[in-house]
């Protein structure tokens, strides 16, 4: 039961962070904020997937690949921002 509660907290925090970065993106149109918003949203949705698994495992390849894609979005955005200078 506590696992479900903690996953719910993580989902809420991830989606809240995504909303804040989306707000900053709307104000500045900086692609880095959009990348962070997308990454946190993907991470939140990924954690929702944990809630529906009978025995969630951090090492599950499918869940790991989703997380890897979310973090790759941030890395690509940082590289693009530094290249633009």
N, C-alpha and C positions, 0 to 999 in steps of 0.2 A: 504494500500500500504506500509506503514512504517513497518507493521508487517512482510510482506514478505521480505523486505530488511533486517530487523534485524535477521530474521531466516536464511537468506542467509549468513549473517556475522557469525552467530553462527556455521553454517554448515562448512563454510570455515575454521574457527579457529579450530574446532574440528578435521577436517580431516588433517589440517596442523600439529596439535599437534600429531596426530596419526602417521604421516609420520616421525616426529622427533623421537618419541619413537621407531619406527621401525628401524630407522637408528642407534640409540644407541644399540638396541637389536642385530643388525647385527655385531656391533663392539665388544660387550661384551658377547653375548649369555646369558645374564641374563634374566630369565623368568619374572621378575618383569617389565622390559621394554616392553616385549611382551604383558603382561596383560594390561598395560596402553595403548599401541597402539590399542589393540582390543577394550578396553573400549571406548576410544575416537572415534574410527571408528563406533562402534555401536551407540554411542550418536549422531554422525553426521548424520548417516543414519536415526535414529529416528527423528531428526529434519527435514529431508527432507520429512518424512511422514506428518509432521505438515503442510507443504506447500500444500499438496493435500487435506487436510480436509477443508470443507467449513467453519466450525467454530471450530478451534482447541481449545481444552480444556486440560489444564495441568493435570486435575484430571481424565482423561479418563483412565480406568483400563488397557487397552491394552498398551497404551503408557507408563504408569507408570511401568508396569511389565517389559517392555523392558529396561527402565532406571534402574530398580532394578537389573536386570540380569547384566547389564554393570558394575554397582558398586560392585556387588557381585564378579565379576571376579577379581577386584582389591583387595578386602578383602581376598579372597582365596589365591591370589598370595603373599600377605603380610604375611599371616599365614604360608604358605609353606616356604617362605624365612627365617622367624624367626625360624621355626622348623628345618631347615637344619643346623643351627648353633649348 
